C-alpha cells in the first residue's frame, strides 16, 4: 500500500498538474478561484431554496433558473468582443467585484426580510449579464497564465475545481441554510469573492500591445462568428460540441425523472446518480490534467464524444441502478475529457486577437446546448417517456461522431501542427478566416 502512495506522489510531482502549478501566476489564480467556485455553488443552492421559500412555485423555480442563463445568449458575444479590446485581468476583477456586490445584496435584503420573487429575479438577471461578460475574460486568461504546453493541464485543473465545488458547495450551503439561514449563505458567497479578488492583485502579466480598432463592436462580434465558421479546425470542433451539448449532455437534467419513474426510488437515487456523474467528471479532469497532453487532443475529443453517447445509451436501456451508476460515471468522464480537450485546442490554436470572441462562443455553446436539449427531451418525454428521447439524443450524437471522425485528420492538421501566429487584426479588409493555419502538405 505504501508503494502505491509513493507512485501516486511521484505522478503528482512529475505529471501535467505539477507542470501547470509550476507557473507562478496560475498557482495564484487557482488558489483564489477554488474558493470562489465553492461560493458559487453555495449561492446556486441558496437561490433555488429561497425561490421555493418565497413562492412554493415550480414556475418561479424555472423563471429564476432561466434568468441566469438567458442573458448570456445576448451578452456572451459582446463580452467576448470586449475581452479582446481591454485588459482581461482588469475586466475579470471588475466582473468579480460586481458579482460580490450582487451576492451581498441578496444576503442583506434576505436577512432584512425585504426580498421578493421579483427582486430575486432581477438580481439573478444581473448575475447572468455580469457572468456573460466575465466568462470570456476568465477563459481567455489561461494562455497568459501558463506555458503553451501546459494549457491542457491548466484547463483540466479548472474542470476538476468546478466539479469538486459541485460536491463541496451544496454541502456547505445545506449546513448554512439549516444552521443560520439562507441569507447568510449569500453573504458567505460574497466573502468567497474576496479570495479571488485578492489573488488577482498578485498576478503580474506583461502588458498587451495596444491594438488599433478600425471597426465597430457589432462588426467585431460578427468577425468572431465568421472566424469560427471559416476555421477548418475550430469550426468542426465547435459544431461537434454543439451537437453533443444538445443531444447527449442533457441526460443530467433528466436524472430526477429517472430516479423516480425508471428506478422507482427517490432523492437517494438522485443523489447517487448525481454523485456518480460528478465522480466520473473529476476522474476525467484529473486524468487529463496529469497526462498534460498537448498533442492527440483531436482524437481524444472525438472518441470521448462516442464514449459519452454509448454510456448514455446504456443508461437509458437499463432499469438496474448499479449499471446506471457506472454508465453515468463513464458519461461524466467522457463529458469532461471531450470538453477539456476542446477548450485546450481553442486556447492554444486561436489567434490571440480573437481569443475572447471565440471563447465566448464556446462558453455560450456549453451553457446553451444542454438547456435547449433538456427542453426538447423534456417535451418529448411527455409523449414517449424518458428513456426513448434520451436514447434518441445519444443516437443522433453518434451520427455526429461519424461525421467528425471522418474529418479528424483535417482537424488535426489545422490545430495540432503549430501554434497560431498573431494576425494583423487592424486590417479590416482581411477575411475572417485569416488566422486559420495552412493545410498540412
WOURBEL-V17612 format. One record per residue. RES is the residue in three letters. NEAR is the number of other ideal C-beta (glycine too) atoms within 10 Angstrom. D_CENTER is the distance of its C-alpha to the mean C-alpha in whole Angstrom. Layout:
# WOURBEL-V17612
res: (RES RES)
near: (NEAR NEAR)
d_center: (D_CENTER D_CENTER)
This chain:
# WOURBEL-V17612
res: (UNK UNK UNK UNK UNK UNK UNK UNK UNK UNK UNK UNK UNK UNK UNK UNK UNK UNK UNK UNK UNK UNK UNK UNK UNK UNK UNK UNK UNK UNK UNK UNK UNK UNK UNK UNK UNK UNK UNK UNK UNK UNK UNK UNK UNK UNK UNK UNK UNK UNK UNK UNK UNK UNK UNK UNK UNK UNK UNK UNK UNK UNK UNK UNK UNK UNK UNK UNK UNK UNK UNK UNK UNK UNK UNK UNK UNK UNK UNK UNK UNK UNK UNK UNK UNK UNK UNK UNK UNK UNK UNK UNK UNK UNK UNK UNK UNK UNK UNK UNK UNK UNK UNK UNK UNK UNK UNK UNK UNK UNK UNK UNK UNK UNK UNK UNK UNK UNK UNK UNK UNK UNK UNK UNK UNK UNK UNK UNK UNK UNK UNK UNK UNK UNK UNK UNK UNK UNK UNK UNK UNK UNK UNK UNK UNK UNK UNK UNK UNK UNK UNK UNK UNK UNK UNK UNK UNK UNK UNK UNK UNK UNK UNK UNK UNK UNK UNK UNK UNK UNK UNK UNK UNK UNK UNK UNK UNK UNK UNK UNK UNK UNK UNK UNK UNK UNK UNK UNK UNK UNK UNK UNK UNK UNK UNK UNK UNK UNK UNK UNK UNK UNK UNK UNK UNK UNK UNK UNK UNK UNK UNK UNK UNK UNK UNK UNK UNK UNK UNK UNK UNK UNK UNK UNK UNK UNK UNK UNK UNK UNK UNK UNK UNK UNK UNK UNK UNK UNK UNK UNK UNK UNK UNK UNK UNK UNK UNK UNK UNK UNK UNK UNK UNK UNK UNK UNK UNK UNK UNK UNK UNK UNK UNK UNK UNK UNK UNK UNK UNK UNK UNK UNK UNK UNK UNK UNK UNK UNK UNK UNK UNK UNK UNK UNK UNK UNK UNK UNK UNK UNK UNK UNK UNK UNK UNK UNK UNK UNK UNK UNK UNK UNK UNK UNK UNK UNK UNK UNK UNK UNK UNK UNK UNK UNK UNK UNK UNK UNK UNK UNK UNK UNK UNK UNK UNK UNK UNK UNK UNK UNK UNK UNK UNK UNK UNK UNK UNK UNK UNK UNK UNK UNK UNK UNK UNK UNK UNK UNK UNK UNK UNK UNK UNK UNK UNK UNK UNK UNK UNK UNK UNK UNK UNK UNK UNK UNK UNK UNK UNK UNK UNK UNK UNK UNK UNK UNK UNK UNK UNK UNK UNK UNK UNK UNK UNK UNK UNK UNK UNK UNK UNK UNK UNK UNK UNK UNK UNK UNK UNK UNK UNK UNK UNK UNK UNK UNK UNK UNK UNK UNK UNK UNK UNK UNK UNK UNK UNK UNK UNK UNK UNK UNK UNK UNK UNK UNK UNK UNK UNK UNK UNK UNK UNK UNK UNK UNK UNK UNK UNK UNK UNK)
near: (5 6 7 8 9 10 10 10 10 10 13 13 9 12 17 24 24 16 19 28 19 12 17 13 17 25 16 18 26 18 15 22 23 21 19 21 21 25 28 20 21 29 27 18 19 30 26 14 15 22 23 14 12 17 16 9 13 10 8 17 15 11 16 23 16 15 21 19 16 16 20 22 14 13 21 28 23 19 29 32 23 21 26 28 15 13 14 22 20 11 22 24 18 15 20 23 16 18 24 20 14 21 27 16 16 27 24 15 17 23 15 9 7 9 22 11 15 10 15 22 16 12 20 23 16 18 21 21 22 21 24 27 23 22 26 33 27 22 24 26 25 22 18 17 21 26 15 11 15 25 25 29 29 28 26 30 26 24 23 22 19 18 23 19 23 20 16 14 23 17 13 21 26 15 12 21 19 9 9 12 15 21 21 17 29 30 23 20 30 20 15 23 23 16 17 24 16 13 21 19 11 13 19 9 12 6 6 14 8 6 11 6 13 11 12 10 13 11 13 22 20 16 22 24 16 15 25 23 14 15 28 17 23 28 17 20 28 19 17 23 24 18 22 32 22 24 27 31 24 23 30 19 15 25 22 14 17 23 22 15 13 21 18 10 15 11 10 10 20 17 13 19 26 19 16 21 25 20 17 25 28 21 18 27 27 21 17 30 27 20 17 20 19 19 13 13 27 25 16 21 26 23 18 24 28 19 18 29 25 18 24 30 21 18 28 23 15 16 11 10 18 9 13 24 19 17 24 28 22 22 29 26 24 25 29 27 28 28 27 30 26 26 26 24 26 26 23 20 25 26 20 19 21 27 26 27 31 27 28 31 24 26 22 22 21 17 19 18 20 23 19 13 24 17 13 15 24 15 11 16 17 9 8 14 13 21 19 14 23 28 19 17 26 24 15 16 24 17 11 21 23 9 12 21 15 10 17 15 11 15 24 19 17 24 27 19 15 10 11 20 9 11 16 8 21 12 9 11 5 13 11 17 15 16 23 22 19 10 10 11 5)
d_center: (36 36 36 33 31 33 31 28 29 30 26 24 27 27 23 20 19 22 22 19 21 24 22 24 21 18 20 21 17 16 18 18 14 15 17 15 12 15 16 13 13 17 17 15 18 21 20 20 23 25 24 26 29 30 30 30 28 26 26 25 22 21 21 20 17 17 18 14 13 16 16 13 15 18 16 13 16 18 16 15 19 20 17 20 23 23 22 18 19 21 19 16 19 20 17 17 21 20 18 20 23 21 21 24 26 24 26 29 30 29 31 34 34 33 30 30 28 28 27 24 23 24 22 19 19 19 16 14 16 16 12 12 14 13 9 11 13 11 9 13 15 14 17 19 18 19 21 20 21 19 16 14 15 14 10 11 12 9 8 11 11 8 10 13 13 12 16 17 16 18 21 22 21 24 26 26 26 29 31 31 29 26 27 27 23 22 24 23 19 21 23 20 19 22 21 18 21 23 21 21 24 25 23 25 24 27 27 26 29 30 29 31 30 32 30 29 25 25 26 24 21 23 23 19 19 23 21 19 21 24 22 23 20 17 18 19 15 14 16 16 12 13 16 14 11 14 17 15 12 14 16 14 15 19 19 22 24 24 25 28 29 29 29 31 30 28 26 26 25 22 21 22 20 17 18 18 15 14 16 16 12 13 16 14 12 16 18 16 16 19 20 19 19 20 22 21 18 19 21 18 15 18 20 17 16 20 19 17 19 22 21 20 23 25 23 25 28 29 30 30 28 28 27 24 23 23 21 18 18 18 16 13 14 14 11 9 12 12 8 9 12 11 9 12 15 14 14 17 19 18 21 20 22 19 16 15 16 14 11 11 12 9 7 9 10 6 7 11 11 11 13 16 16 17 19 21 21 22 25 26 26 29 31 30 29 25 26 27 24 22 24 24 21 20 24 22 19 22 24 21 21 25 24 22 24 27 25 23 26 26 22 23 26 24 21 23 26 26 24 24 26 26 28 30 28 31 33 32 34 32 30 26 25 27 25 25 26 30 30 31 35)
